[in-house]
Amino acid sequence: MPQYVAVVFVHGISNRAIDFASPMQRALLSELPNEKIGYVDFASVEWAGKVRHLQSNFMSKVQGAYPDIVDNRLRRFLLGGLGDAAAYQKTRPPANSSYSEIQTCITDTLARLDRDHEKKKNRPLIFIGHSLGCHIISSYAWDLNKLKQRTQADIQMEPLDIQQRWKELQEASKFRRLETFAGFVTLGSNMPLFTFAFARKDVRPITSAPDDSCGRTLKAAFPGIALDDRILGHARWLNFFSKRDILGFPLKPLYEAFEMDPILEDVCVKSESLRTRFVPYWSFLSAHKGYWTNRTVIGRTANLISNIIG
């Protein structure tokens, strides 16, 4: 029997479009066999609204005080890019932080998908992230996976919002607990940039189990522990990067201890536009944005979806 599959997109830095994933969604549907199209539901996590207004308000105040400062495309790209990355930092306490609000956007999207028809309950989940969205998905999966495996005894000293989140996870479906997490597609991932503050031994992928202070044996976040053997055999983390994209990196060198892990695959593509190939700034920009419709990306991702549907 074919499996229903949920595909969730998460955008990256400087995104201003609500329909950011539409080009890739259309391309994937055109690549999938006709008999499998009805088994896929797409959803997009648009989190920029949580931080974009702060950046816009700041720029308005700057121009009010210094009218000769130009608000051009390059400045907006840098303000949005660096501002988005800076906003997504874990803080203490986490409540009401941009980090928490952005993760809540993913939680809400999964909750909406989880309310679908009964026959789609606990279906396999595929995340597709671009740029900063790759780090957002990875940290979301890591945080959720570690939190759900804590016990009631060791959660008592945490802030009330974390205790409430833990309780919700204990009662949540396998889908919302990411136990059906079957595919991870990263486009132009800049995840390495967020790891340099940590010791090398502490930089690990979501395919590895987190440490437990009480000595318990924990499970890794990906692939999900509720997947059956057939789907588990097709579970993959496909990381697409372009040599022209100065914000997109291969991930195998980051996770040296996991270089032989067959689940994670770095795939080098030419995502830049041919028209911008010899113009340095525009070549990088087109490469960073070009994954959404790149033929290799679409073909490999559609094949992943098709294999998981069965």
MIVOMI-850294 format. One line per 8 residues: their letters; for each residue x, y, z of N, C-alpha, C. Coordinates in nm, 2 decimals. Layout:
<rs>
a = X/Y/Z/X/Y/Z/X/Y/Z  ...
</rs>
This chain:
<rs>
mpqyvavv = 0.08/-0.12/0.00/0.00/0.00/0.00/0.09/0.13/0.00  0.06/0.22/-0.09/0.13/0.35/-0.09/0.11/0.42/0.04  0.21/0.50/0.09/0.20/0.58/0.21/0.17/0.72/0.18  0.08/0.79/0.25/0.07/0.93/0.24/0.19/0.99/0.30  0.24/1.10/0.24/0.36/1.17/0.29/0.33/1.32/0.30  0.39/1.38/0.41/0.38/1.53/0.43/0.52/1.58/0.40  0.52/1.69/0.31/0.65/1.76/0.28/0.63/1.90/0.33  0.73/1.94/0.41/0.72/2.07/0.48/0.85/2.15/0.44
fvhgisnr = 0.82/2.27/0.38/0.93/2.36/0.34/0.95/2.46/0.45  1.08/2.50/0.47/1.12/2.61/0.56/1.22/2.70/0.49  1.19/2.82/0.48/1.27/2.92/0.40/1.39/2.96/0.48  1.48/3.04/0.42/1.60/3.08/0.48/1.61/3.23/0.50  1.73/3.29/0.49/1.75/3.43/0.52/1.68/3.52/0.41  1.65/3.64/0.45/1.60/3.74/0.36/1.48/3.71/0.28  1.40/3.61/0.32/1.28/3.57/0.24/1.17/3.67/0.27  1.10/3.72/0.16/0.99/3.81/0.17/0.87/3.76/0.10
aidfaspm = 0.87/3.64/0.05/0.76/3.59/-0.03/0.69/3.48/0.05  0.56/3.49/0.06/0.48/3.39/0.13/0.48/3.26/0.05  0.48/3.27/-0.08/0.47/3.15/-0.17/0.61/3.11/-0.21  0.71/3.12/-0.13/0.85/3.10/-0.16/0.87/2.96/-0.22  0.80/2.86/-0.17/0.82/2.72/-0.21/0.74/2.68/-0.34  0.66/2.76/-0.39/0.57/2.73/-0.50/0.65/2.67/-0.63  0.76/2.74/-0.67/0.83/2.69/-0.78/0.88/2.54/-0.76  0.93/2.51/-0.65/0.98/2.38/-0.62/0.87/2.28/-0.61
qrallsel = 0.76/2.32/-0.55/0.64/2.23/-0.53/0.59/2.19/-0.67  0.57/2.29/-0.76/0.52/2.26/-0.89/0.62/2.17/-0.97  0.75/2.19/-0.95/0.85/2.11/-1.02/0.85/1.96/-0.97  0.83/1.95/-0.84/0.82/1.82/-0.78/0.70/1.74/-0.83  0.59/1.81/-0.83/0.46/1.74/-0.88/0.48/1.70/-1.02  0.54/1.78/-1.11/0.56/1.74/-1.25/0.65/1.63/-1.26  0.74/1.60/-1.16/0.84/1.49/-1.17/0.78/1.36/-1.11  0.69/1.37/-1.02/0.64/1.25/-0.96/0.54/1.17/-1.05
pnekigyv = 0.54/1.04/-1.04/0.44/0.97/-1.12/0.30/1.01/-1.09  0.21/1.01/-1.19/0.08/1.06/-1.17/0.00/0.99/-1.06  0.03/0.86/-1.05/-0.05/0.78/-0.95/0.00/0.81/-0.81  0.11/0.88/-0.79/0.16/0.91/-0.66/0.13/1.05/-0.61  0.09/1.14/-0.70/0.07/1.28/-0.67/-0.03/1.30/-0.56  -0.14/1.22/-0.56/-0.24/1.23/-0.46/-0.20/1.19/-0.32  -0.08/1.13/-0.31/-0.04/1.08/-0.18/0.06/1.19/-0.11  0.07/1.30/-0.17/0.16/1.40/-0.11/0.09/1.53/-0.07
dfasvewa = 0.11/1.58/0.05/0.06/1.71/0.09/0.18/1.80/0.12  0.17/1.92/0.07/0.28/2.02/0.09/0.23/2.12/0.19  0.33/2.17/0.27/0.30/2.28/0.36/0.43/2.37/0.37  0.41/2.50/0.40/0.53/2.59/0.41/0.53/2.66/0.54  0.65/2.67/0.60/0.66/2.74/0.73/0.72/2.88/0.69  0.64/2.98/0.71/0.69/3.12/0.68/0.71/3.19/0.81  0.84/3.20/0.85/0.87/3.25/0.99/0.93/3.39/0.99  0.95/3.45/0.87/1.02/3.58/0.86/0.94/3.69/0.93
gkvrhlqs = 0.81/3.67/0.93/0.73/3.78/1.00/0.76/3.80/1.14  0.82/3.69/1.21/0.86/3.70/1.35/0.97/3.80/1.37  1.05/3.82/1.27/1.17/3.91/1.28/1.18/4.03/1.18  1.11/4.01/1.07/1.12/4.11/0.96/1.08/4.25/1.01  0.97/4.26/1.09/0.92/4.39/1.13/1.02/4.46/1.22  1.09/4.38/1.29/1.20/4.45/1.38/1.30/4.51/1.30  1.34/4.44/1.19/1.45/4.50/1.10/1.39/4.62/1.02  1.27/4.61/0.98/1.21/4.73/0.90/1.19/4.85/0.99
nfmskvqg = 1.15/4.83/1.12/1.13/4.94/1.21/1.27/5.01/1.24  1.37/4.92/1.25/1.51/4.98/1.28/1.55/5.06/1.16  1.53/5.01/1.04/1.58/5.08/0.92/1.51/5.21/0.90  1.38/5.22/0.94/1.30/5.34/0.93/1.35/5.44/1.03  1.39/5.40/1.15/1.45/5.49/1.24/1.59/5.55/1.20  1.66/5.46/1.14/1.80/5.50/1.09/1.78/5.61/0.98  1.69/5.58/0.89/1.67/5.68/0.78/1.61/5.81/0.83  1.53/5.80/0.94/1.47/5.92/1.00/1.58/6.01/1.06
aypdivdn = 1.68/5.94/1.11/1.79/6.02/1.18/1.90/6.05/1.08  1.92/5.97/0.98/2.03/5.99/0.88/1.97/5.97/0.74  1.90/6.07/0.68/1.83/6.05/0.55/1.92/6.01/0.43  2.05/6.04/0.45/2.14/6.01/0.33/2.19/5.87/0.33  2.15/5.78/0.43/2.18/5.64/0.43/2.08/5.57/0.33  2.13/5.51/0.23/2.05/5.45/0.12/2.00/5.32/0.17  1.87/5.30/0.15/1.81/5.17/0.18/1.79/5.09/0.04  1.90/5.03/0.00/1.90/4.96/-0.13/1.89/4.81/-0.11
rlrrfllg = 1.89/4.74/-0.23/1.87/4.59/-0.23/1.98/4.52/-0.15  2.11/4.57/-0.17/2.22/4.50/-0.10/2.21/4.52/0.05  2.18/4.64/0.10/2.16/4.67/0.24/2.05/4.58/0.30  1.94/4.57/0.23/1.82/4.49/0.27/1.86/4.34/0.28  1.94/4.30/0.18/1.98/4.16/0.18/2.07/4.13/0.31  2.17/4.22/0.33/2.26/4.20/0.45/2.19/4.22/0.58  2.10/4.32/0.59/2.02/4.34/0.71/1.93/4.22/0.74  1.86/4.17/0.63/1.78/4.05/0.65/1.86/3.93/0.68
glgdaaay = 1.97/3.91/0.60/2.05/3.79/0.62/2.11/3.78/0.76  2.19/3.88/0.79/2.26/3.88/0.92/2.16/3.90/1.03  2.06/3.97/1.01/1.95/3.99/1.11/1.88/3.87/1.14  1.84/3.79/1.04/1.77/3.67/1.06/1.86/3.57/1.14  1.98/3.56/1.10/2.08/3.46/1.16/2.10/3.50/1.31  2.11/3.63/1.33/2.13/3.68/1.47/2.01/3.65/1.56  1.89/3.67/1.49/1.76/3.65/1.57/1.74/3.51/1.61  1.79/3.41/1.53/1.77/3.27/1.56/1.89/3.22/1.65
qktrppan = 1.89/3.27/1.77/1.99/3.23/1.87/1.92/3.19/2.00  1.96/3.07/2.05/1.89/3.02/2.17/1.93/3.11/2.29  1.82/3.16/2.37/1.85/3.25/2.48/1.79/3.19/2.61  1.82/3.24/2.72/1.77/3.20/2.85/1.71/3.32/2.91  1.58/3.32/2.95/1.49/3.21/2.93/1.44/3.21/2.78  1.40/3.09/2.73/1.37/3.09/2.59/1.23/3.15/2.56  1.14/3.16/2.65/1.01/3.21/2.63/1.01/3.35/2.57  0.93/3.37/2.46/0.91/3.50/2.40/1.03/3.54/2.32
ssyseiqt = 1.13/3.45/2.30/1.25/3.48/2.22/1.21/3.46/2.07  1.29/3.52/1.98/1.27/3.49/1.84/1.29/3.34/1.81  1.39/3.28/1.87/1.42/3.14/1.86/1.30/3.05/1.89  1.23/3.08/2.00/1.12/3.01/2.04/1.00/3.03/1.94  0.98/3.16/1.90/0.87/3.19/1.81/0.88/3.13/1.68  1.01/3.12/1.63/1.03/3.06/1.50/1.01/2.91/1.50  1.05/2.85/1.61/1.02/2.70/1.63/0.87/2.68/1.64  0.80/2.77/1.71/0.66/2.75/1.72/0.59/2.75/1.58
citdtlar = 0.64/2.83/1.49/0.59/2.83/1.35/0.59/2.69/1.29  0.70/2.61/1.32/0.70/2.47/1.27/0.60/2.39/1.34  0.60/2.40/1.48/0.50/2.32/1.56/0.36/2.34/1.51  0.32/2.47/1.48/0.19/2.50/1.44/0.16/2.44/1.30  0.26/2.44/1.21/0.24/2.38/1.08/0.22/2.23/1.09  0.30/2.16/1.17/0.28/2.02/1.19/0.15/1.98/1.26  0.10/2.07/1.35/-0.03/2.05/1.41/-0.14/2.05/1.31  -0.13/2.15/1.21/-0.23/2.16/1.11/-0.23/2.03/1.02
ldrdhekk = -0.12/1.99/0.99/-0.11/1.86/0.90/-0.16/1.74/0.98  -0.14/1.74/1.11/-0.18/1.63/1.20/-0.33/1.62/1.21  -0.40/1.73/1.18/-0.54/1.73/1.20/-0.61/1.68/1.07  -0.54/1.63/0.97/-0.59/1.58/0.85/-0.67/1.45/0.87  -0.72/1.40/0.76/-0.80/1.28/0.76/-0.73/1.16/0.83  -0.81/1.08/0.90/-0.76/0.97/0.98/-0.66/0.88/0.91  -0.68/0.86/0.78/-0.59/0.76/0.71/-0.45/0.82/0.69  -0.44/0.95/0.71/-0.31/1.02/0.70/-0.23/1.03/0.83
knrplifi = -0.29/0.98/0.94/-0.23/1.00/1.07/-0.09/0.93/1.07  0.00/0.99/1.13/0.14/0.94/1.15/0.20/0.90/1.02  0.18/0.97/0.92/0.24/0.95/0.79/0.39/0.99/0.79  0.47/0.95/0.70/0.61/0.99/0.70/0.62/1.14/0.67  0.72/1.20/0.72/0.74/1.35/0.71/0.88/1.37/0.65  0.88/1.47/0.55/1.00/1.51/0.48/1.01/1.66/0.50  1.12/1.70/0.55/1.15/1.85/0.56/1.24/1.89/0.45  1.21/2.01/0.39/1.30/2.07/0.29/1.33/2.21/0.34
ghslgchi = 1.46/2.23/0.37/1.50/2.36/0.42/1.60/2.43/0.32  1.59/2.56/0.32/1.69/2.64/0.24/1.76/2.74/0.33  1.90/2.74/0.31/1.98/2.84/0.38/1.97/2.83/0.53  1.93/2.94/0.60/1.91/2.93/0.75/1.80/2.83/0.78  1.71/2.81/0.69/1.60/2.71/0.72/1.65/2.57/0.75  1.77/2.54/0.70/1.83/2.41/0.73/1.87/2.40/0.87  1.93/2.50/0.92/1.97/2.51/1.07/1.85/2.51/1.16  1.74/2.58/1.11/1.62/2.59/1.19/1.56/2.45/1.21
issyawdl = 1.55/2.38/1.10/1.49/2.24/1.10/1.58/2.15/1.19  1.71/2.15/1.17/1.80/2.07/1.24/1.79/2.10/1.39  1.80/2.22/1.43/1.79/2.25/1.57/1.65/2.22/1.63  1.55/2.24/1.55/1.41/2.21/1.60/1.41/2.06/1.63  1.46/1.98/1.54/1.45/1.83/1.55/1.54/1.79/1.67  1.66/1.85/1.69/1.75/1.82/1.80/1.68/1.85/1.93  1.63/1.97/1.94/1.57/2.02/2.07/1.45/1.94/2.11  1.36/1.91/2.01/1.24/1.84/2.04/1.27/1.69/2.08
nklkqrtq = 1.37/1.63/2.00/1.41/1.49/2.03/1.46/1.48/2.17  1.55/1.57/2.21/1.61/1.57/2.34/1.50/1.59/2.45  1.41/1.69/2.43/1.31/1.72/2.53/1.21/1.61/2.55  1.17/1.55/2.44/1.06/1.44/2.46/1.12/1.32/2.53  1.25/1.30/2.54/1.31/1.18/2.60/1.34/1.21/2.75  1.32/1.33/2.80/1.34/1.36/2.94/1.23/1.30/3.02  1.25/1.28/3.15/1.15/1.23/3.24/1.08/1.34/3.31  0.97/1.31/3.37/0.90/1.40/3.45/0.98/1.45/3.57
adiqmepl = 1.06/1.36/3.62/1.15/1.40/3.74/1.25/1.50/3.70  1.32/1.49/3.59/1.42/1.59/3.56/1.37/1.71/3.48  1.24/1.72/3.46/1.19/1.84/3.39/1.13/1.94/3.49  1.12/1.90/3.62/1.06/1.98/3.72/1.12/2.11/3.75  1.25/2.12/3.73/1.33/2.25/3.76/1.33/2.34/3.64  1.28/2.30/3.53/1.28/2.38/3.41/1.17/2.49/3.42  1.18/2.60/3.34/1.07/2.70/3.33/0.94/2.64/3.29  0.83/2.70/3.33/0.70/2.65/3.30/0.67/2.62/3.16
diqqrwke = 0.72/2.71/3.07/0.69/2.69/2.93/0.76/2.57/2.87  0.87/2.53/2.92/0.94/2.41/2.88/0.87/2.29/2.94  0.82/2.30/3.06/0.74/2.19/3.12/0.62/2.17/3.04  0.55/2.27/3.00/0.43/2.26/2.92/0.46/2.20/2.78  0.57/2.24/2.72/0.60/2.18/2.59/0.63/2.03/2.61  0.70/1.99/2.72/0.73/1.85/2.74/0.60/1.77/2.76  0.51/1.83/2.83/0.38/1.76/2.85/0.30/1.74/2.72  0.30/1.84/2.64/0.24/1.83/2.51/0.30/1.72/2.42
lqeaskfr = 0.43/1.71/2.43/0.50/1.61/2.35/0.47/1.47/2.40  0.45/1.45/2.53/0.42/1.32/2.58/0.28/1.27/2.53  0.19/1.37/2.50/0.06/1.33/2.46/0.04/1.34/2.31  0.15/1.39/2.24/0.14/1.41/2.10/0.14/1.29/2.01  0.11/1.30/1.89/0.11/1.18/1.79/0.26/1.16/1.76  0.28/1.04/1.70/0.42/1.01/1.65/0.47/1.11/1.55  0.37/1.16/1.46/0.41/1.26/1.36/0.46/1.38/1.42  0.39/1.44/1.52/0.43/1.56/1.58/0.55/1.54/1.67
rletfagf = 0.58/1.42/1.72/0.70/1.39/1.79/0.82/1.37/1.70  0.80/1.38/1.57/0.90/1.36/1.46/0.95/1.22/1.46  0.87/1.13/1.50/0.90/0.98/1.50/0.88/0.92/1.37  0.82/1.00/1.27/0.80/0.95/1.14/0.88/1.04/1.04  0.98/1.10/1.09/1.08/1.19/1.01/1.16/1.10/0.92  1.13/1.11/0.79/1.18/1.01/0.69/1.27/1.07/0.59  1.27/1.20/0.57/1.36/1.27/0.47/1.39/1.41/0.51  1.52/1.44/0.49/1.57/1.58/0.52/1.64/1.62/0.39
vtlgsnmp = 1.60/1.73/0.33/1.66/1.79/0.21/1.71/1.93/0.25  1.84/1.95/0.24/1.89/2.08/0.27/1.95/2.15/0.15  1.91/2.27/0.13/1.95/2.35/0.01/2.04/2.47/0.05  2.16/2.47/0.00/2.25/2.59/0.04/2.26/2.60/0.19  2.29/2.49/0.25/2.29/2.50/0.40/2.41/2.57/0.45  2.39/2.67/0.55/2.50/2.74/0.61/2.51/2.69/0.76  2.47/2.57/0.79/2.47/2.52/0.92/2.61/2.52/0.99  2.72/2.50/0.91/2.85/2.51/0.97/2.88/2.64/1.04
lftfafar = 2.82/2.75/0.99/2.85/2.88/1.05/2.80/2.90/1.19  2.71/2.81/1.23/2.65/2.81/1.37/2.72/2.72/1.46  2.83/2.66/1.42/2.89/2.55/1.51/3.03/2.59/1.56  3.08/2.71/1.51/3.22/2.74/1.55/3.24/2.78/1.69  3.13/2.81/1.76/3.14/2.84/1.91/3.15/2.72/1.99  3.13/2.60/1.93/3.13/2.47/2.01/3.26/2.39/1.99  3.29/2.31/2.09/3.40/2.22/2.07/3.37/2.12/1.96  3.47/2.07/1.89/3.45/1.98/1.78/3.36/1.86/1.82
kdvrpits = 3.39/1.80/1.94/3.32/1.68/1.99/3.17/1.71/2.01  3.14/1.83/2.02/2.99/1.87/2.05/2.92/1.90/1.92  2.99/1.89/1.81/2.92/1.92/1.68/2.88/1.79/1.62  2.75/1.76/1.63/2.70/1.63/1.58/2.57/1.65/1.50  2.55/1.56/1.40/2.43/1.57/1.32/2.31/1.51/1.40  2.19/1.54/1.34/2.07/1.48/1.41/2.05/1.33/1.39  2.15/1.27/1.31/2.15/1.13/1.30/2.22/1.06/1.42  2.27/1.14/1.51/2.34/1.09/1.63/2.25/1.12/1.75
apddscgr = 2.26/1.03/1.85/2.18/1.05/1.97/2.25/1.16/2.06  2.16/1.24/2.13/2.22/1.34/2.22/2.27/1.27/2.35  2.35/1.35/2.42/2.40/1.30/2.55/2.29/1.31/2.65  2.30/1.23/2.75/2.20/1.24/2.86/2.28/1.24/2.99  2.25/1.35/3.07/2.33/1.37/3.20/2.31/1.26/3.30  2.20/1.18/3.28/2.17/1.08/3.38/2.22/0.94/3.33  2.29/0.94/3.22/2.34/0.81/3.17/2.25/0.72/3.09  2.13/0.78/3.06/2.03/0.69/2.98/2.07/0.69/2.84
tlkaafpg = 2.03/0.58/2.77/2.05/0.57/2.63/1.94/0.64/2.55  1.97/0.74/2.48/1.87/0.82/2.40/1.87/0.78/2.26  1.77/0.81/2.19/1.76/0.78/2.04/1.79/0.91/1.96  1.83/0.89/1.84/1.86/1.00/1.75/1.73/1.06/1.70  1.74/1.18/1.65/1.62/1.25/1.60/1.58/1.20/1.46  1.68/1.16/1.38/1.66/1.12/1.24/1.74/1.00/1.21  1.69/0.90/1.14/1.55/0.89/1.09/1.46/0.86/1.22  1.33/0.89/1.20/1.23/0.87/1.31/1.22/0.72/1.35
ialddril = 1.20/0.70/1.48/1.20/0.57/1.54/1.08/0.49/1.51  0.97/0.55/1.46/0.85/0.48/1.43/0.84/0.44/1.28  0.94/0.46/1.20/0.94/0.42/1.06/0.95/0.27/1.05  0.88/0.21/0.96/0.89/0.07/0.93/1.02/0.04/0.85  1.05/-0.08/0.84/1.18/-0.12/0.78/1.19/-0.07/0.63  1.08/-0.08/0.56/1.08/-0.04/0.42/1.11/0.11/0.40  1.04/0.19/0.48/1.07/0.34/0.47/1.20/0.37/0.53  1.24/0.30/0.63/1.37/0.33/0.69/1.48/0.30/0.59
gharwlnf = 1.46/0.21/0.51/1.56/0.18/0.40/1.58/0.29/0.30  1.48/0.37/0.29/1.48/0.48/0.19/1.51/0.62/0.26  1.51/0.62/0.39/1.53/0.75/0.46/1.67/0.81/0.42  1.67/0.94/0.38/1.79/1.00/0.34/1.80/1.15/0.39  1.92/1.19/0.41/1.94/1.34/0.43/2.03/1.38/0.30  1.96/1.45/0.21/2.03/1.50/0.09/2.07/1.65/0.11  2.20/1.67/0.11/2.24/1.81/0.12/2.30/1.86/-0.01  2.23/1.95/-0.07/2.27/2.01/-0.20/2.34/2.14/-0.18
fskrdilg = 2.46/2.15/-0.25/2.54/2.27/-0.24/2.60/2.30/-0.37  2.63/2.43/-0.40/2.70/2.48/-0.52/2.83/2.54/-0.48  2.93/2.51/-0.56/3.06/2.57/-0.54/3.06/2.72/-0.55  2.96/2.78/-0.62/2.95/2.92/-0.64/2.88/2.99/-0.52  2.81/2.91/-0.44/2.73/2.96/-0.33/2.82/2.97/-0.21  2.85/3.10/-0.17/2.94/3.12/-0.06/2.87/3.10/0.07  2.74/3.08/0.07/2.66/3.05/0.19/2.61/2.91/0.20  2.65/2.82/0.10/2.61/2.68/0.10/2.73/2.59/0.11
fplkplye = 2.72/2.50/0.20/2.84/2.41/0.23/2.81/2.26/0.23  2.91/2.18/0.19/2.89/2.04/0.22/2.90/2.01/0.37  2.83/1.91/0.41/2.82/1.88/0.56/2.91/1.77/0.61  2.95/1.68/0.52/3.04/1.57/0.57/3.16/1.62/0.64  3.23/1.72/0.59/3.35/1.77/0.66/3.32/1.83/0.80  3.20/1.87/0.82/3.15/1.93/0.95/3.14/1.81/1.05  3.08/1.70/1.01/3.06/1.59/1.10/3.16/1.48/1.07  3.29/1.51/1.10/3.40/1.42/1.07/3.38/1.27/1.12
afemdpil = 3.32/1.26/1.24/3.30/1.13/1.29/3.19/1.05/1.22  3.11/1.12/1.14/3.00/1.06/1.08/3.01/1.06/0.92  3.13/1.08/0.87/3.16/1.09/0.73/3.11/0.97/0.65  3.11/0.85/0.72/3.08/0.73/0.65/2.93/0.69/0.66  2.85/0.78/0.73/2.71/0.76/0.75/2.64/0.76/0.61  2.58/0.65/0.56/2.52/0.65/0.43/2.39/0.73/0.42  2.33/0.77/0.53/2.21/0.84/0.53/2.23/0.99/0.48  2.34/1.05/0.52/2.38/1.18/0.48/2.46/1.18/0.36
edvcvkse = 2.41/1.25/0.25/2.48/1.26/0.13/2.50/1.41/0.08  2.62/1.45/0.06/2.65/1.58/0.00/2.64/1.57/-0.15  2.56/1.66/-0.21/2.54/1.65/-0.36/2.57/1.79/-0.42  2.68/1.80/-0.50/2.73/1.92/-0.56/2.65/1.95/-0.69  2.59/2.07/-0.70/2.51/2.10/-0.82/2.55/2.24/-0.87  2.52/2.27/-0.99/2.54/2.40/-1.05/2.41/2.48/-1.04  2.38/2.54/-0.93/2.25/2.61/-0.91/2.25/2.75/-0.96  2.37/2.81/-1.00/2.38/2.95/-1.04/2.32/2.96/-1.18
slrtrfvp = 2.27/3.08/-1.21/2.22/3.11/-1.34/2.34/3.13/-1.44  2.33/3.08/-1.56/2.43/3.10/-1.66/2.46/3.24/-1.69  2.35/3.32/-1.68/2.37/3.47/-1.72/2.45/3.54/-1.62  2.46/3.49/-1.49/2.54/3.56/-1.39/2.67/3.49/-1.36  2.71/3.39/-1.43/2.82/3.31/-1.39/2.95/3.38/-1.38  2.97/3.49/-1.45/3.10/3.56/-1.45/3.08/3.70/-1.38  2.97/3.72/-1.30/2.96/3.84/-1.23/2.96/3.80/-1.08  3.06/3.82/-1.00/3.08/3.76/-0.87/2.96/3.77/-0.78
ywsflsah = 2.91/3.89/-0.75/2.80/3.90/-0.65/2.68/3.83/-0.70  2.64/3.86/-0.82/2.52/3.80/-0.87/2.53/3.65/-0.89  2.65/3.61/-0.92/2.67/3.46/-0.94/2.64/3.39/-0.81  2.70/3.45/-0.70/2.67/3.39/-0.56/2.52/3.39/-0.53  2.46/3.51/-0.56/2.32/3.52/-0.52/2.23/3.43/-0.60  2.26/3.42/-0.73/2.17/3.33/-0.81/2.20/3.18/-0.77  2.32/3.15/-0.73/2.35/3.01/-0.69/2.28/2.98/-0.56  2.27/3.08/-0.47/2.21/3.05/-0.34/2.06/3.04/-0.35
kgywtnrt = 2.00/3.11/-0.45/1.86/3.11/-0.47/1.81/3.00/-0.57  1.91/2.94/-0.65/1.88/2.86/-0.76/1.84/2.72/-0.73  1.86/2.67/-0.61/1.83/2.53/-0.57/1.68/2.50/-0.59  1.59/2.59/-0.57/1.45/2.56/-0.58/1.40/2.50/-0.71  1.47/2.53/-0.82/1.43/2.47/-0.95/1.54/2.40/-1.02  1.65/2.37/-0.95/1.76/2.30/-1.01/1.72/2.16/-1.05  1.76/2.11/-1.17/1.71/1.99/-1.22/1.75/1.87/-1.13  1.88/1.88/-1.09/1.93/1.77/-1.00/1.86/1.76/-0.87
vigrtanl = 1.84/1.88/-0.81/1.77/1.89/-0.68/1.63/1.83/-0.69  1.56/1.88/-0.80/1.42/1.83/-0.82/1.41/1.68/-0.84  1.50/1.63/-0.93/1.50/1.49/-0.96/1.53/1.40/-0.84  1.64/1.44/-0.76/1.67/1.36/-0.64/1.57/1.37/-0.53  1.51/1.49/-0.52/1.41/1.51/-0.41/1.28/1.43/-0.45  1.24/1.44/-0.58/1.12/1.37/-0.62/1.14/1.22/-0.60  1.26/1.17/-0.63/1.28/1.03/-0.62/1.28/0.99/-0.47  1.32/1.07/-0.38/1.31/1.04/-0.24/1.17/1.04/-0.20
isniig = 1.09/1.13/-0.24/0.94/1.13/-0.20/0.88/1.01/-0.26  0.91/0.98/-0.39/0.84/0.86/-0.45/0.88/0.73/-0.38  1.01/0.72/-0.34/1.05/0.60/-0.27/0.98/0.58/-0.13  0.96/0.69/-0.07/0.89/0.68/0.07/0.74/0.65/0.05  0.68/0.71/-0.05/0.54/0.67/-0.08/0.53/0.52/-0.11  0.62/0.47/-0.19/0.62/0.33/-0.21/0.54/0.29/-0.33
</rs>
